[in-house]
Amino acid sequence: MEKLIILIVIILGAIALAQLIRVYELSSKLRKSGEHEINNKDNHINGLLMFVFMILTFVGFFYLMLKYGWTGRGSAASTQGVETDWLLNLNFIIILIAYFITNFLLFYFSYKYVRKPGVKAYFYPHNNKLEMIWTIVPAIVLAVIIILGLKSWTKITSPAEADAIRIELFAKQYAWTARYAGLDNELGKYDYKLTTDNNELALITSNTIDSSIAIMGKEILSLTKLLNNRDTILNDSVIVVRRNTLSVKERLFRLVTQIKENHDKKADAAVWDDIIQNDTLYLCKGENYEFNLRARDVLHSAYFPHFRIQMNAVPGMTTRMKLTPNMTTEQMRAEKNNPNFNFVLMCNKICGGAHYKMKMIVVVKDKASYKKWMAQKNKETFKMKYFPAAEETATPKDSLIIKPLI
Amino acid sequence: MASTAHEEHGHGHDHGGDHHHHEEHFVSKYIFSQDHKMIGKQFLMTAVFMGVVAMLLSILFRIQLAWPGESSDFLSFFLGEQWAPNGVLKEDMYLGLVTIHGTIMVFFLLTGGLSGTFSNILIPLQLGARDMASGFLNMLSFWFFFASSLIMLGSLFIETGPAMAGWTIYPPLSALPQSVSGSGLGMTLWLISMVIFIAGSLIGSLNYIVTVLNLRTKGMTMTRMPLTIWAFFVTAILGVLSFPVLLSAALLLTMDRLAGTSFYLSDIVVGSEMLANHGGSPILYQHLFWFLGHPEVYIVLLPALGLSSEIIATNSRKPIFGYKAMIGSILAIGFLSFIVWGHHMFITGMNPFLGSVFVFTTLLIAIPSAVKVFNYITTLWRGSLVLTPAMLFAIGLVSTFISGGVTGIILADSALDIALHDTYFVVAHFHIVMGMSAVFGMFAGVYHWFPKMFGRMMNTRLGYVHFWITIIGAYGVFFPMHFVGLAGAPRRYYDSTVYNEFDQDTFAMIMDLNVIITIFAIFAALGQLLFLFNFFYSIYRGPKAPQNPWDSTTLEWTTPVEHLHGNWPGALPEVHRWPYDYSKPGSDVDFIPQNVPLAKGEEEH
C-alpha cells in the first residue's frame, strides 16, 4: 500500500512538472524568446552562482580540512611513515596551490566575463610565450615532485638490512597468520602442497612431508574405492568430477614424493624454531623488520594504516616490505588520548565476502617487554606446538609411501 | 574521391530525394538503422538506461555504507529476500553491486555512451560526410553493444549473483568459483558480455578512424577539424590499440576457468581444496588489464574534453585558445596513456625499479593536462560568456578535471601511493575525474547537441536546476570522500565497523562522513530525475529548434533541422577556414561558419 502511494505521488509529481513546463513554454512563446536565447538576467545569475559556488567549495574544503584533516590515522608510527607523511604534506601544499589558483581563475572568469550588452569578445587565438610558460612551469614543479618521490621510494623499497627481523605474513580468506623466523632469524621453507590441518603454513620438514604423504595416500585410496565400488551407481557427471579430483590428487601426490626425494633433513632446523602467531602481531619499537608476504588462495594486501606501509600478498610468489616502528602502542594511545586504541593490519585487496573483517591487531612494545614476550614465545616454536616428538617419530624413508594407484 | 562514391551511397538509401526518408520502414529507420545519427541516438538511449541502473546500484550500497546493518525498505524492494534479507544487504551482494556499478559506469555509460554517441553523431556531421565509412559495421557495433548490455544486466538476476571481484576482476578471486559466489556463472556472463562489448567497440573505433581519415569534405584539412573530432579520433585509436589486450586478458582468464590452464594461477589452496595449477601469475593479468585500463581512462576523458572544447569556444564567443597546443596535448595524452599502466601496480609485488619508471611517465601526463586547463581558462578570459546549461557543465568539467587531476599527482607518486593505495582517496580521485568530469562532458554534449539530435530544444531552466543539483551533489559526495581516504579507510569494505575494535574515534569520523556522502548521493541522484524528465519530455514536446541555435561555426549546424539520410540535401559543404572564427576582428557578426569563404583580404587566423 505504501509503495502504491509513493508511486502515485511520483506520477503526479511528474505530471505537475510537465504542466509547469507547458505554462513556462507558453509564456516564453508570448515573449517570443526561444530556449536557445539565454537572457542577460539568467546569464548574470548563473555567473554569480558560479562565483558563490566557488567560495562555498573553498570554505567547505577548509572546514573539512580543519575538522578531519590529519586526524584519522594519527602521526606516522614508523620511520618509513614519517618520511611518507613529510612528502605527502609537501605534495599537498603544491597541489593545493595549483587547485586554488586554477579553480579561482576558472570561476572568477566565468563570473566576470559573462556577456554584457555591447561588449565583444576579444579575439585571442594563441600566444606562444604564454603556452611555453605553462608548459615549463608545471614541468619544473613535476621534476621536483618526481625526484623527491623516487628518492623516498627507493629508500622504502630497498632490500632490508641484514639484521632485520624476518616475519612471514600469511594471508588466507579471511585471516592473517604471522610466522616469526625464530632464534636463527631464518624463515623455514614451505611448499603449498604440504598444507594440512596441523601444518596450515605448509612448512617443509621431514615430518610434515611424511604426514602429508600419509594423508594424501589415504584420500586417494578412499576416492579410488568409491569410484571402483560396484554397489553404488553414480551419475556420469559425478564420476567425471571425482575422476578429475582423483587425477589432481595423484599429480599432487607424485609431486610431494618428489619433495621428499629432494629434501635435505638439515633444512628442518630452520623450520622447527619458527614461531606461529595467530591472533596478535607483536613488534618492537626501533627494530628493523622484513615482512615476507604469502597468500594461500586469492590476492590479499597487507595494509598497516598507522605505519603507512602496504604490500600485496600474491598466491605463487613472495613479496617483501620493510618496517621500523618508532612508536609503541602505549605512546600512540597517549597521543590519541584513547586507552583502547590499537595498531592494526588490515586486508586491502578485495578477497571475498568477509574481506572487510580480515584484520590482525598489532602491538608495538618497548625493547624490555618485547624481549620478555619473545623469551616466552621461544618455548612455543613450531616443533614444540605441532611435532613435540619429531626426532623420535621420524620414520625411515619409504615406509609410509603408498604407491600411486594408476 | 572517396566522398563522391559515398555521396551516391547516401542517396541510394534515401531514394534520391529529400522527403522520401519519412517513408522508410519502421524497422530500418529505428531499429536496424544504418544512419549514423540514429545509431548515435540508440547508443545514447542505451547508455542513459545503463547509467540509471548503475546509479541506482550505487545508491543501494551507499545506503549500506551510511547505515550499516539497518533494515531498509528501499533495499528489500530492489533486492528482495535473497540478497537483502530483512532489508539488510548481504556481504556478497555488496561486492556484486560495487562490481557491476563500476563495470557499467566505465564501459557502458562512459565508453559506449560518450564516445559511441557523440562520435557517431558528430564525426560525419562535423566533417561534412554523408555518413560513416561503413553504415553496416556501424549498425553492427551498436548491436554488439546492446547485446553485451543485456547480458551484463541479466547477470544481476541469476541465483549465484553477478561478478563480485571488483570491476578489475583480478584473478584468482575471479577465476575460482570456490572463493566467492559471484565467480561462478556471474563471472562467466561478465566475461561473455565484455568480449561482445570489445568486439563492438573495435568495429566502431575502426569505423571512426577510417571516416576521419577518408571522408573529410573538401577543404577540411586535419588542422581545420574541430577539437571534438581530434578527440574522437585519438580516442578511437586508443580503443583499437588497447581493447584487444583486454580481450586477451579475458580469454586467458576464461581458459583458466574452463580449460584448467594456469596463466594466472599458481600454488593455490582454496578452502580445503588444493589445486594443481602451478607457474601462473596474477600479476600478468594485472599488466594486461591495466594496459587497457589506463588508456581506458583517456578513452573516457578525451571525448569529454573534446566536447567541452567546442562548447566553451562557442559559448565564450572566442576561438579556443591555443588550438594547435590543444591538438598536441590530446596526442601527447594519447601517447603517454600507453606507458603509464604500471602506476596501478606499485604495491602488487612488481619490481620497484619498474615502479620508478612508471612514476616518471605518469607524472609527465600532468604537463599536457595542465596545458589543456590553462588553455580553457584563457579561452574564458575576456570572452562574452553565454551560460547555457551545456556551458555550465563544460566549465564544471574543467573544475573537476583540475580537482581530480591534482590528486592524481599524489597517487602517481609511488612513495605516497603506498599509504593511499586502495583507500577511499583513490575512489574519490577517480570518481571526480570519471564520475564528474566525463559525466559532465556527456551532459554538456547532450544539452548542446540535443537540438541537432532531436530537432527540438531542451528546457533551459530545468537544465540550470539540474546542473546546480548535480555539481553540488557530486562535489558533496566526493570532496568528503578524500578525507575518509586520508583517514586510511580501505575501499570495497562492506562496512567499517571493524574500526570499532581498534580505533573508535576514527570509526566515528568515518561514519559521520559516510552519512554526509550518502545524503549528497541521494540528492544528486534525485536531481538526475529532472534531467531524465527534461530529456524525454523535450524529445516529444520540446519547442522546435532553429537550425543553428548557439550561433556556432561548425558544419553540423549547416544541415537542416529535419534529419535526412545523407545529411545535406544538396552538395556537401566546402570548408574554407578553421572552426573557431568567433568574434573575428573586421567581421560584423560574431561567428563565421566554416563553409563561408574567406572575405577579400581576410587572413586565415
Interface residues (C-beta under 8 A of the other chain):
Chain A: E2 K3 A14 L17 A18 I21 R22 Y24 E25 K29 G34 E35 H36 I38 D42 N43 N46 G47 L49 M50 F53 T57 G60 F61 L64 Y68 G69 W70 T71 G72 R73 G81 E83 T84 D85 L87 L88 N91 F92 I94 I95 L96 A98 Y99 T102 N103 L105 L106 F107 F109 S110 Y113 V114 R115 K116 V119 K120 A121 Y122 F123 Y124 P125 H126 N127 L130 E131 W134 T135 P138 A139 L142 I145 I146 G149 L150 S152 W153 T154 I156 T157 S158 K172 Q173 Y192 K193 T195 A202 V248 R251 L252 R296 D297 V298 L299 S301 Y303 P305 H306 R308 I309 Q310 M311 N312 V314 P315 G316 M317 T319 K336 N338 N340 F341 N342 F343 V344 M346 C347 N348 K349 I350 C351 G352 G353 A354 H355 Y356 K357 K359 I361
Chain B: D73 F77 K90 E91 D92 L95 M164 A165 G166 Y170 P172 L173 L176 S179 V180 S181 L265 S266 D267 I268 V269 V270 G271 M274 L275 A276 H278 G279 G280 S281 P282 I283 S316 R317 K318 P319 F321 G322 Y323 K324 A325 I347 T348 G349 P352 G355 S356 V359 F360 L363 L364 A366 I367 A370 V371 V373 F374 N375 Y376 I377 T378 L380 W381 R382 G383 S384 L385 V386 L387 T388 L392 I395 V398 S399 I402 S403 V406 T407 I409 I410 D413 S414 A415 L416 I418 A419 H421 D422 T423 P451 M457 M458 N459 T460 R461 L462 Y464 W468 I471 I472 Y475 F479 P480 F483 V484 L486 A487 G488 A489 P490 R492 Y493 Y494 D495 S496 V498 E501 F502 D503 Q504 D505 T506 M509 I510 L513 F533 Y537 R541 G542 P543 A545 P546 P549 W550 Y580 Y582 S583 K584 P585 D590 H605
